[in-house]
Amino acid sequence: MKEKNKETYEFSKLKKFLSIVKYIMQDSLYTLAKLSSESFLQSFSKFIPNKVEILSSIQVINNYNSVEFTSEEIGDDVLFTLFSVDVIENKTTKKFDYNINIKD
């Protein structure tokens, strides 16, 4: 590490070792990025329906890989949604607002 002569460093075992470590780190980072992006794509694609049927303004049927989920609510929970936004009319201003219920 304290080699001052560049020519000696170019032929040393230390340079070869540091080059191997650099290539291993590059390969590890590439593999990690590739695997995590593929995993993200697979998990995100589960929420993309194959077919969407709009029956009315309040009833939508999303068809996923041989399993059918509807946009009906059960209690306060919406089935199979990443997030939910409600458009509501403000009675005092007669304008539309949005409501986002974030539950822990």
MIDOSE-1310 file (N, C-alpha, C; in nm, 2 decimals, decimal comma, always signed):
residues 104
mkek	+0,08/-0,12/+0,00/+0,00/+0,00/+0,00/+0,09/+0,13/+0,00; +0,21/+0,11/+0,05/+0,29/+0,23/+0,05/+0,40/+0,23/-0,06; +0,37/+0,16/-0,17/+0,46/+0,15/-0,28/+0,46/+0,29/-0,35; +0,58/+0,34/-0,38/+0,59/+0,48/-0,44/+0,63/+0,46/-0,59
nket	+0,68/+0,35/-0,62/+0,73/+0,33/-0,76/+0,61/+0,27/-0,84; +0,56/+0,35/-0,94/+0,44/+0,30/-1,02/+0,47/+0,17/-1,09; +0,59/+0,16/-1,15/+0,63/+0,04/-1,23/+0,63/-0,08/-1,14; +0,68/-0,07/-1,02/+0,68/-0,18/-0,93/+0,54/-0,22/-0,89
yefs	+0,45/-0,12/-0,87/+0,31/-0,15/-0,83/+0,24/-0,22/-0,95; +0,27/-0,18/-1,07/+0,20/-0,24/-1,19/+0,23/-0,40/-1,20; +0,34/-0,44/-1,15/+0,37/-0,59/-1,16/+0,35/-0,66/-1,02; +0,30/-0,59/-0,92/+0,30/-0,65/-0,79/+0,17/-0,74/-0,77
klkk	+0,18/-0,82/-0,67/+0,06/-0,90/-0,63/-0,05/-0,82/-0,58; -0,02/-0,71/-0,51/-0,12/-0,62/-0,45/-0,21/-0,57/-0,56; -0,15/-0,52/-0,68/-0,24/-0,47/-0,78/-0,33/-0,58/-0,84; -0,28/-0,70/-0,85/-0,37/-0,81/-0,90/-0,48/-0,84/-0,80
flsi	-0,44/-0,84/-0,67/-0,54/-0,87/-0,57/-0,65/-0,76/-0,57; -0,61/-0,63/-0,57/-0,70/-0,52/-0,57/-0,79/-0,52/-0,70; -0,73/-0,56/-0,81/-0,81/-0,58/-0,93/-0,92/-0,68/-0,92; -0,88/-0,80/-0,86/-0,98/-0,91/-0,84/-1,09/-0,86/-0,74
vkyi	-1,05/-0,80/-0,64/-1,15/-0,75/-0,54/-1,25/-0,65/-0,61; -1,19/-0,56/-0,69/-1,27/-0,46/-0,77/-1,37/-0,54/-0,86; -1,33/-0,64/-0,93/-1,42/-0,71/-1,02/-1,52/-0,79/-0,95; -1,49/-0,85/-0,83/-1,58/-0,92/-0,75/-1,69/-0,82/-0,70
mqds	-1,65/-0,71/-0,65/-1,74/-0,61/-0,60/-1,84/-0,56/-0,72; -1,78/-0,54/-0,83/-1,86/-0,49/-0,95/-1,97/-0,60/-0,98; -1,92/-0,73/-0,98/-2,01/-0,84/-1,01/-2,12/-0,85/-0,91; -2,09/-0,84/-0,78/-2,18/-0,85/-0,67/-2,29/-0,74/-0,68
lytl	-2,24/-0,61/-0,71/-2,33/-0,50/-0,72/-2,43/-0,52/-0,84; -2,37/-0,57/-0,96/-2,46/-0,59/-1,07/-2,56/-0,70/-1,05; -2,52/-0,81/-0,98/-2,61/-0,92/-0,95/-2,72/-0,87/-0,85; -2,68/-0,79/-0,75/-2,78/-0,74/-0,66/-2,88/-0,65/-0,72
akls	-2,83/-0,56/-0,81/-2,92/-0,47/-0,88/-3,02/-0,54/-0,97; -2,96/-0,64/-1,04/-3,04/-0,72/-1,14/-3,15/-0,80/-1,07; -3,11/-0,87/-0,96/-3,21/-0,95/-0,89/-3,32/-0,87/-0,82; -3,28/-0,76/-0,76/-3,38/-0,67/-0,69/-3,47/-0,61/-0,79
sesf	-3,42/-0,57/-0,91/-3,51/-0,51/-1,01/-3,61/-0,61/-1,06; -3,56/-0,74/-1,08/-3,65/-0,84/-1,13/-3,75/-0,88/-1,03; -3,71/-0,88/-0,90/-3,81/-0,91/-0,79/-3,91/-0,80/-0,78; -3,87/-0,67/-0,80/-3,96/-0,56/-0,79/-4,06/-0,57/-0,91
lqsf	-4,01/-0,60/-1,03/-4,10/-0,62/-1,15/-4,20/-0,73/-1,13; -4,16/-0,84/-1,07/-4,25/-0,95/-1,05/-4,36/-0,92/-0,95; -4,32/-0,85/-0,84/-4,42/-0,82/-0,73/-4,51/-0,71/-0,78; -4,46/-0,61/-0,86/-4,55/-0,51/-0,91/-4,64/-0,56/-1,02
skfi	-4,60/-0,66/-1,10/-4,68/-0,71/-1,21/-4,80/-0,79/-1,16; -4,79/-0,84/-1,03/-4,91/-0,91/-0,97/-5,03/-0,82/-0,96; -5,01/-0,69/-0,96/-5,12/-0,60/-0,94/-5,17/-0,54/-1,07; -5,12/-0,59/-1,18/-5,17/-0,55/-1,31/-5,26/-0,65/-1,37
pnkv	-5,39/-0,62/-1,39/-5,49/-0,72/-1,44/-5,47/-0,75/-1,59; -5,50/-0,87/-1,62/-5,50/-0,91/-1,76/-5,61/-0,85/-1,84; -5,73/-0,83/-1,77/-5,85/-0,78/-1,84/-5,92/-0,69/-1,74; -5,98/-0,58/-1,78/-6,06/-0,50/-1,69/-6,20/-0,48/-1,76
eils	-6,30/-0,52/-1,68/-6,44/-0,50/-1,72/-6,50/-0,39/-1,64; -6,55/-0,29/-1,71/-6,62/-0,18/-1,65/-6,77/-0,20/-1,67; -6,84/-0,24/-1,56/-6,98/-0,27/-1,57/-7,06/-0,14/-1,55; -7,02/-0,06/-1,46/-7,08/+0,07/-1,44/-6,98/+0,16/-1,37
siqv	-7,03/+0,28/-1,34/-6,93/+0,38/-1,28/-6,89/+0,34/-1,14; -6,96/+0,25/-1,08/-6,92/+0,20/-0,94/-6,88/+0,06/-0,93; -6,88/-0,01/-1,04/-6,85/-0,16/-1,04/-6,75/-0,19/-1,15; -6,63/-0,23/-1,11/-6,52/-0,26/-1,20/-6,47/-0,40/-1,16
inny	-6,45/-0,49/-1,26/-6,40/-0,62/-1,24/-6,26/-0,63/-1,30; -6,16/-0,66/-1,22/-6,03/-0,68/-1,27/-6,00/-0,83/-1,27; -5,96/-0,89/-1,39/-5,93/-1,03/-1,40/-5,78/-1,05/-1,40; -5,74/-1,12/-1,30/-5,60/-1,16/-1,29/-5,58/-1,30/-1,33
nsve	-5,46/-1,35/-1,34/-5,43/-1,48/-1,39/-5,52/-1,59/-1,32; -5,63/-1,61/-1,38/-5,73/-1,72/-1,35/-5,79/-1,69/-1,21; -5,77/-1,58/-1,15/-5,83/-1,54/-1,02/-5,90/-1,41/-1,04; -6,02/-1,39/-1,00/-6,10/-1,27/-1,02/-6,12/-1,20/-0,89
ftse	-6,08/-1,07/-0,89/-6,10/-0,98/-0,78/-6,19/-0,87/-0,82; -6,28/-0,83/-0,74/-6,36/-0,71/-0,77/-6,33/-0,59/-0,68; -6,38/-0,48/-0,72/-6,34/-0,36/-0,65/-6,44/-0,33/-0,54; -6,51/-0,43/-0,49/-6,61/-0,42/-0,38/-6,53/-0,40/-0,25
eigd	-6,59/-0,33/-0,16/-6,53/-0,31/-0,03/-6,60/-0,40/+0,07; -6,52/-0,44/+0,16/-6,57/-0,52/+0,28/-6,53/-0,44/+0,40; -6,63/-0,38/+0,46/-6,61/-0,30/+0,58/-6,53/-0,17/+0,53; -6,42/-0,15/+0,60/-6,34/-0,03/+0,56/-6,22/-0,07/+0,48
dvlf	-6,20/-0,20/+0,45/-6,08/-0,24/+0,38/-6,12/-0,27/+0,23; -6,04/-0,22/+0,14/-6,05/-0,25/+0,00/-5,96/-0,37/-0,04; -6,02/-0,47/-0,11/-5,94/-0,58/-0,14/-5,83/-0,56/-0,25; -5,72/-0,61/-0,23/-5,61/-0,61/-0,32/-5,57/-0,48/-0,39
tlfs	-5,56/-0,37/-0,31/-5,52/-0,24/-0,36/-5,39/-0,20/-0,30; -5,31/-0,13/-0,37/-5,19/-0,08/-0,31/-5,22/+0,05/-0,24; -5,31/+0,13/-0,29/-5,35/+0,25/-0,22/-5,49/+0,28/-0,27; -5,56/+0,37/-0,20/-5,70/+0,40/-0,23/-5,72/+0,55/-0,22
vdvi	-5,78/+0,61/-0,31/-5,81/+0,75/-0,31/-5,96/+0,77/-0,33; -6,03/+0,84/-0,24/-6,17/+0,87/-0,25/-6,19/+1,01/-0,30; -6,27/+1,03/-0,40/-6,31/+1,17/-0,44/-6,44/+1,20/-0,37; -6,44/+1,31/-0,30/-6,56/+1,35/-0,22/-6,60/+1,49/-0,26
enkt	-6,73/+1,52/-0,25/-6,77/+1,66/-0,27/-6,78/+1,73/-0,14; -6,71/+1,84/-0,13/-6,72/+1,93/-0,02/-6,85/+2,00/-0,02; -6,93/+1,98/+0,08/-7,07/+2,04/+0,09/-7,07/+2,19/+0,10; -6,97/+2,25/+0,17/-6,97/+2,39/+0,19/-6,92/+2,47/+0,06
tkkf	-6,81/+2,42/+0,00/-6,76/+2,49/-0,12/-6,81/+2,44/-0,25; -6,88/+2,33/-0,25/-6,93/+2,27/-0,37/-6,82/+2,23/-0,47; -6,70/+2,20/-0,41/-6,59/+2,15/-0,50/-6,56/+2,01/-0,46; -6,48/+1,95/-0,54/-6,44/+1,81/-0,52/-6,31/+1,81/-0,45
dyni	-6,30/+1,72/-0,35/-6,17/+1,70/-0,27/-6,14/+1,56/-0,28; -6,02/+1,52/-0,23/-5,98/+1,38/-0,22/-5,96/+1,35/-0,08; -5,98/+1,22/-0,05/-5,96/+1,17/+0,09/-5,87/+1,04/+0,08; -5,76/+1,04/+0,15/-5,67/+0,93/+0,15/-5,67/+0,88/+0,29
nikd	-5,72/+0,75/+0,31/-5,72/+0,69/+0,45/-5,59/+0,61/+0,46; -5,50/+0,65/+0,54/-5,38/+0,57/+0,56/-5,39/+0,50/+0,69; -5,39/+0,37/+0,69/-5,40/+0,29/+0,81/-5,27/+0,21/+0,83; -5,23/+0,21/+0,95/-5,11/+0,13/+0,99/-5,14/-0,01/+1,01
